Amino acid sequence: MVIFGGAAVWMHNMEIQAYNEELSRPFGDEDSAAAAAAQPYANAKWGSAGLAGLIYSHQVTKVIKWNKLHKADVAKFVSDWH
């Protein structure tokens, strides 16, 4: 998860850099050239962030499941012990 989160931050920085580099070129305009130069990085940023979120959600779901199983095991242990 950390790898994909870090990749999203890195792609965000690359997106800003590509956008600003295109604006600094002669005839670079905000509407088409800069946005087009930054678009691949924006797509990669959201893809990486989405993948990190998916992994995080999966981990949270696993922890909730394990918690329910642990509660059931403890309840069984206590009922068997008495």
N, C-alpha and C positions, 0 to 999 in steps of 0.2 A: 504494500500500500504506500509506503514511504517513497519508493522508487517512482511510482506513477504520480504521486502528489508533487514530488520534486520535479518531475518531467513537465508537469503542468505549469509550475512556476517558471521553469526555464523557457518553455515555449511562450509564455506570456511576455517575458523579457525580450525574447527574439522577435515577437510580434511588434512590440513597441519600437525596437531598434530598426526593423525593416520599414515600418511606417515612417519613422523620422528620417531615415536615410533617403527614402524615396521623395519625401518633401524637400530635402535639401538639394536635390538634383535640379538642374535647369528644367523648366517646364513641368516639374513635379506638382501635381495638384492633389488636393485632399479627396476629391470625389472619386476618381477612378484609379490613378496610378498607385497612390499610397495604400489605398484600401486593398487593391489587388495584390500588392506586394506582401501585405500583412496577412492575407486570408489563409494561406497554407498553415501558418503558425497558429492562427486562431482556431482552425479546425483541429490541429494536433493538441492544442491546449485543452479544448473542451473534450476531446476523446480521452486524453490522459486523466483529466479530472473526473470524467464519468466512470472510467475504469477504477480509479481509486475509490470513488463513492460506492461502486458496486462491491468491491472487495470489503470495504468497511461495513456495509449493510449485511453482507454475508457473515462477517465475523460477529456482529451484534446478534444476529439470528442464532448463530451457534451458541453464544454465551447464554442467551435466554433459554434455549433448549436444554443446555447442560444444567442450568439452574433448576429447571423443572424436574429433570431426572434426579438431581442431587436431593431436592426436597422430598421426592418420592422415596428414595433410598433411605434417607434419614427417618422418615415417618415409618417405614417398614422396620428399620432397625429398632426404633423406640418401641413399636408395638410388639416386636418379637422379644424384646428384652424384658418387658413387664409381664 
